[in-house]
Amino acid sequence: MPIGTIIQLQVQQSSLKIEGESGRHYDPAPIQVVASLDLDPGGVVGRDERGTPVLDVHHRDHPMSKNRNVNGISIGFVTHYELMRQRVGEHLLNGLAGENILIETDQSYALADLPEHLVIETTCGEQIELVEVQVAEPCVEFTKFALQYDPASKPDATVAETVDFLRRGMRGYYATYLGAPASIQPGDVLRLPAATG
């Protein structure tokens, strides 16, 4: 059963949480949209229009890797961005949360709606299994960014309430890939595994 279609692929070239003079803040500048994404058990590597590899900061081989063995791949949904924009404003563009795979679909997906395994079906018919699907917990830094809140200010009730709103899958999901090296591109389809529906 299809969930939706991949419409954008991207990598984080470095951490999006930056230490500055006024404290730690979120900066989406290291996000790079790529033409395709290579998957391996270490994480993801983007390929730009010329085929040049761009290593994601969550890949185990990145020199400043943030890989925690559960966050090698991240997935977000356009419908979730629409709900987030209703809460924080139109400035929160698709992809600014930094997920690797952005899915266009017609519904939102709380954790209870997704199994621990998902499948990407490529336009060539290849089945790529993602395992250990789990919620990507929101951070205070991204929440302040989404709210356009002064990063130097202490979080107030609005920040705390928005962090809670972003939980349970609204912020997105992590997944792991354990197979042989594979590649995905926009137009490929995210599906529930056959046994699920």
N, C-alpha and C positions, 0 to 999 in steps of 0.2 A: 504494500500500500504506500503510495507516494506521500511524502510530507510536503515537499516543495522543491523548487529549483534553485541551484546556486546562481546568484547574480553578481557576486563580487568575491574576490579572493584577495587577501592581504597578509602582510607580515609586520611584526614589530621589529625594527632593526636594533632597537635598544629599549631599555625600560621606559615606560610611560610615566612612571612616578619619579619625579626629579627632586633632588635636594637643592633648595635655593636659599637666598638670604632670609626670606620670610618663612622658611620651613619647607616641608615636603608638599609638592603639588603635582597635579596631573597635567601632562602635556602630550597631545596626540601627534605632535610633529614627526616622531619616528615611525609612524604607520606608513607603509608603502603598499599601494594597490599593485597587484601582480597579475600577469596573464594566465599563469597556471601555478599549481602547487604540487610539489613532490612530497609524498608521505613515506616515512620509514619509521621504525620503532623508536628512533631518537626524537621525532617531532616532525616539523615541516620546513621545507625550503621553498621559497618563492622563485619563480622564473619571470623576469621582465619580458617586454616585447621582443628583445633581442636574444632571449634564452639565457641571459646572465643569471646565475644563482644569487639569491638574497636570503641569507640564513635568518630564521626567526630567533628572537632572544630566548624563547622557551625550548629551542632545540638543545639536546644534550651537548652538541658539539660547539655551540656558541661560546666564544671566549668569556662572556659575562652571563652565562646561562642562568635562567631562572626556572629551569626544569625541576619539578618536584615529583616526577614519575607519574603524575596524574593529569598534568596540564600541557601535554605536548601539542594538542590540537584544541582550538576553541571554535565554538559555533554560536551564531546569533541569528535572530529572526527579524525580518522587516516589520512584522506585526508588533513585535515587542518595542521596536523603536517608535512606532506610531503611538503606542500607549505611553511610553516615556515622554514623548513630545507633548502629549495632552497634559502631562503633569508639570514638566519643567520648561517647555517652550520649543519653538521651531528651530532654534539654533542647534539642537542636538541632532546632527545629521547622521544618516545611516553609516555605520562602520566606525564611529568615533570611540566606541567602547574597546576597539582593538581586536575583535575576533578575527580568526583566520578565514572562516567560511561564513558568508552571509546568505541566508536562505529567504527567498520570496515564497510566502505561503498565505493562506487566507484565515489562519487561526493562530492563537497564542498557545504556548506549550509550557505548562507548569510541570514540575518534576514528575508528578503522578501520571502525566500523559505520555511520558517517554520511557521505553525500556532501557536496560543497561547496554544493549547493543543496537546499533543503527547501521544502515548500509547505504553507501553512495553507489549509484548505478551510472557509469560513464556513458557518453554518447556512443561508445563502441560496444556497450553491453557488458563491460567488466563490472564485477561486483566487489566493492571494497568495504570490508567490515570494520566499523569503529566499535570499540569495546570500552567498558568502564565509563560509560556516560554518566556525568554527575554535574551538579550545579556549580557554576562559577560564582563564588560569593563576591558581592560588591565590596569595594573598598571606600573608605571615607574620602580619599583623594578624588576618585572618579565622581563620587556623589556631589562633592563641592563644585567640581568642574561642571557637571550637568546643571546644577542650580545657579551657576555663575556667582558662587559664594566666595567671598574673600578667603583665599587659602591660608592667610596668616591668622584669621579669626578662629576662635574655638568653636567647635560644632555646637549648634543649638538644636532645639526640638525639631525644627524643619529638616535639618540634616539627618537626624536619627530616624525620623519618620520616612524619609526618602530612601535611606539605606534599607529599611525594612521592606519598602515597596519594591526595591530592586532584587530582593531575595527570591528564593524558590524558582529560579530559572529566568526571571525577567531580564537580568543582566546577561544571561547566556549560559552556555554549558562547556564543560571540558570533555575530551574524549582521548582515547589512546588507539594507536594503530600498531598491530603486531605482525603484519604480513610482510611479504617481499616488497621492495620499493615500487611505488605506484604513483600515478599522476592524475590530478583532477583539474577541471577547468570550468568556467561559467557555462551553464547549460546542462551540466550533470545534475542528477536528481538524488536528493536525500530521501530514503525510504525506510519504513519499518521493516524489520526482517520478516521473511515469509511466514515463520511460525507465529508471528504476532498478529498478522492480519493480511 
